[in-house]
């Protein structure tokens, strides 16, 4: 493949990953803040709960599949010219962004509001919500933004190189918890100021995934990194942060 076509493919994949990511995360920030009240979904009654349930479960199911061996093999085939393997992190980011965008743009609100804070309560709630997003952004940074955002794949293809995967992260927030990204994601689900049955259902089910899902990820890390990751597991707690033990 000539360099011009290779760079065009890399740029298109990068634009898709980052463009959809901005839309999806923007919709997530707004809709969690507002208790899942603002969306494009128009279903009502039982149809709404069914549609919303599909949106809730599609994320952990497909996300976990794509992180596994079969999902990785599928991602490696989703680019022309034999570039699928190098672009797999970008393709994965595209799928994740689409899933987030679907959930928060196509949700069908119930219209029921249990609690919406005002005055001091609103300030405190908004402060906690902002802090949870800052924590999540810090966790993503510590985990490696090129990998987390998918830029690792398309930038490597643009340069005509293969992506370079480092070892598992151990610095920053990873000194205190092995899963700060999942912890931060869960915090965003629970700290929004407006409480509705919609948001409670989403928070309960996605938090369950945040607690259970990383177990599968850690099994892959054990197979890949062996004793080094086992020592890290012994020294750093799984989810709840606390002072690190001597490894």
Residue, then its C-alpha position, 0 to 999 in steps of 0.5 A: x500500500x502506498x503511503x498516501x493511501x495508508x495515511x488517508x485510511x489512518x486519518x479517516x479512522x482517527x477522525x471517526x474515533x475522536x469525533x464520535x468520542x467527543x459526541x458520546x462523552x458530551x452526551x454522557x456528561x450532559x445526560x448524567x448531569x440531568x438524570x437522563x432526562x434529555x435524549x432523542x428516544x421517544x418510546x414510552x411505557x414498557x417499550x421505553x424500558x425495553x429499549x433502555x434495557x437494550x441500551x444498558x446491556x449492549x455496552x458491557x456485552x460488546x465491550x467485553x467481547x471486543x476486549x477478548x481474543x475473538x473480539x480482538x481477532x474481529x477488530x484486526x479484520x476491520x480495516x483494509x490493506x492489512x492495517x486492521x491489526x495496527x488500527x485495532x485500538x482505534x477501531x475499538x475506540x470507535x465502537x466504544x464511542x458509538x456505544x456511549x453515544x447510542x446510550x445517551x442520545x437514544x435513551x427514552x426518558x421516563x419523565x419522573x424526577x425524584x430529586x433536583x437540588x437547588x442552592x447550596x445542595x446544587x453547588x455541592x452536587x455539581x462540585x462532586x460531579x465535576x470532581x468525578x470527571x476530573x478523577x476519570x480524566x486523571x485515570x485515563x491519563x495515567x492509563x495512557x491516553x494514546x491507548x485509551x482514546x485510540x490514537x495509538x493505532x492511527x498515529x502509528x499507521x500514519x507514520x508507517x510503524x507498528x503500535x508499541x504497547x507498553x506494560x501495564x500501568x503502575x503510576x499515578x492513580x494506579x499506585x492506589x487502585x488497580x482499576x481507577x478508570x472503572x472506579x472513575x466511570x462508576x463515580x460519574x454515574x452516581x454523582x450527577x445532581x438530578x436523581x431519576x429512576x432512569x439514572x438509578x437503573x443505569x448506575x446500578x447495572x453499569x456499576x456492576x459491570x465496573x466491578x465485575x468486568x475488570x476481573x476478565x481484564x486482569x486474567x488477560x494481564x496475568x497471562x501476558x505479564x505473569x508474575x510481575x502482574x501478580x506482584x502488583x495485584x498483591x501490592x495494590x487493592x482492586x478497586x477501593x483506594x488505600x495505601x500501597x503495600x510493599x511489592 
